Amino acid sequence: RSSYSCCYFVLPCCFFDFHGKYSRRQSKKTQYREYLDFVAQVGFVCGFHVEEDCLRIPSTKRVSFVGKSRRYPAAEHALIDEQITQFINSRRTCAVATCDRRVGFNHEDHCGGLCKEAGSEPPEDEAETAGTIWMPGFQPREKVEQVRNCASLPQDFVDEVVLNVANLLLNAAPQKSCSDKQGGNMNTWNQGESLSLREVAEHLNKEILRKLKSEYGGLQTLLKNNHQVFEVLNGRVHIRDWRKEKPPCKTKPEVKRRLSAEAFKTRLCWFFIHHPDGCSLPSEACPYAHGTEELR
């Protein structure tokens, strides 16, 4: 309904109608197929030539619909818009009918087209506003979506949280060390202790927690984003020990191995700079730079 020149692409996923969750009406179809047919019906009612496509993506929900052209001339746009309004109103009636069905309400095909109960005319209050709003209570999302996955937080703030949490884990238990036997030498490297996310949060100041609460995932997302330093497993935070990481697969083609090797040393090693024992790996084995001279 944006404009006559509007085109659309939609990748249906969650089963929702205009006014709430989508209710099944045909037991002979799978829930996914029935919902796809409903989404295609919406495009058809809105006057589009609806095309169906299957995307090459790693997902079970990969059937999409594209509306590139209209089935009617531009002069009939106002008339079609009235039909769309009636269709939206009919879906509200369908939502009520779904509840009534539990007490014996019988509705043929549960509104495959426009519901007769909705009537040919929308309610007066909605008819008056049909030209100015799409439906009562509808609020489209903002044009610019705010990124709230901790990626847009100031780097100084992120570095502060990472350092605070790392120091908390390192000092949580008396020098918990791990032996690394290489070439007959016994070297100790402090792995620190593991703490639950709740325990970590209890040791952070209120201002840090306030900023993290405005982000999706909060503290857990920030720590997972900094996977060089931390490992979050089953709700517990650990210092990552790169000696335990699996080495890169040596069965890759030579070209891919060369490209992955060239990607090393693009960031400084956090452990080399901040860990009291330095990095657990020697420089040649660490994927991060031990000093600016190693950066590529």
HUCORVEN-V215081 format. One record per residue. PSI is psi in radians with two decimals (none if undefined). Layout:
psi
PSI
PSI
//
This chain:
psi
0.00
-0.86
2.92
-0.54
-0.04
2.38
2.92
2.72
2.35
2.40
1.61
2.42
-1.45
2.54
1.59
2.55
-2.95
-0.50
0.26
-2.82
2.53
2.36
2.34
2.57
-0.31
1.92
-0.25
-0.28
2.74
2.75
-0.69
-0.82
-0.70
-0.71
-0.66
-0.72
-0.64
-0.78
-0.69
-0.65
-0.69
-0.80
-0.66
-0.76
-0.60
0.02
0.36
2.65
1.87
2.17
2.41
2.43
2.71
2.05
2.63
1.28
2.68
1.23
2.62
-0.36
1.48
0.21
2.22
2.86
2.49
2.30
1.80
-0.32
2.78
2.76
0.05
2.75
2.80
-0.51
-0.39
0.21
-0.73
-0.71
-0.79
-0.62
-0.62
-0.71
-0.65
-0.72
-0.77
-0.67
-0.75
-0.76
-0.63
-0.57
-0.54
-0.72
-0.67
-0.68
-0.69
-0.70
-0.57
-0.72
-0.73
-0.46
-0.49
-0.35
0.53
0.13
2.29
2.08
1.98
2.09
0.14
0.88
1.10
-0.55
-2.42
2.33
2.39
-0.59
-0.47
-0.40
2.89
-0.29
2.37
2.82
2.65
-0.78
-0.55
-0.53
-0.63
-0.53
0.09
-0.54
-0.21
-0.52
2.74
-0.80
2.63
2.29
-0.04
2.25
1.84
2.70
2.81
2.65
-0.64
1.95
2.34
2.24
2.09
0.74
0.45
-0.08
-0.40
0.06
2.57
2.40
-0.62
-0.69
-0.77
-0.80
-0.66
-0.80
-0.77
-0.79
-0.72
-0.82
-0.73
-0.78
-0.63
-0.77
-0.69
-0.54
0.05
-0.47
2.66
1.85
1.22
1.89
2.70
2.31
2.43
1.85
1.96
2.11
0.46
-0.07
2.49
1.92
2.42
2.46
2.14
1.97
-0.19
-2.91
2.82
2.44
2.69
2.77
-0.63
-0.74
-0.69
-0.77
-0.61
-0.38
-0.04
2.59
2.83
-0.57
-0.70
-0.79
-0.62
-0.74
-0.67
-0.53
-0.40
-0.06
2.58
2.20
-0.41
-2.30
-0.75
-0.74
-0.75
-0.75
-0.69
-0.57
-0.53
1.04
-0.27
-0.58
-0.68
2.76
2.15
1.98
2.20
0.72
0.15
2.52
2.29
2.67
2.27
2.27
1.85
-0.21
-0.41
-0.11
2.48
2.35
2.70
2.51
2.26
0.04
0.03
2.65
2.67
-0.68
-0.78
-0.66
-0.67
-0.71
-0.71
-0.60
-0.63
-0.33
-0.20
2.85
0.62
-0.17
2.68
2.56
2.10
-0.71
-0.68
-0.59
-0.72
-0.49
2.37
-0.46
0.11
-2.81
2.52
-0.24
2.61
2.79
-0.74
-0.33
-0.25
2.32
-0.06
2.77
2.24
1.28
2.68
-0.41
-0.29
-0.14
2.44
none
//
